[in-house]
Amino acid sequence: MQHYTNNLRELRKAKGMLQIEVAQLLGHLNSDRMSDWEKGYGMPSVANLFKLATVYGVPPEELYREIRATTMREVEEKRISLEGENEWVRRMRLRKEAEVQDVPKP
């Protein structure tokens, strides 16, 4: 089972709220999901992520800082890789265009 590191418990405690209070604000009948989410045994849906952010008064990405940091790093690495690939493709295209121009006309 994958574990999702988060700041949910700390943010809830900072607001002085119980799990059941937050769960009720999200429309849940009990705090089971809140407990699981805080332990990292799952993640809230996008809708619940935004509700939690609203309840805690923080941007949604603040709830899962580690995931955000990892995602940003991965996207940046991929962007750099693609830029390198795109530069290679551009050079190959220019080389082919130059070769076509060098071909003598019959």
Secondary structure, DSSP 8 states (H G I E B T S, - for coil): -------HHHHHHHTT--HHHHHHHTT-SSSHHHHHHHHTSS---HHHHHHHHHHHTS-GGGTTHHHHHHHHHHHHHHHHHHHHHHHHHHHHHHHHHHHHHHS---
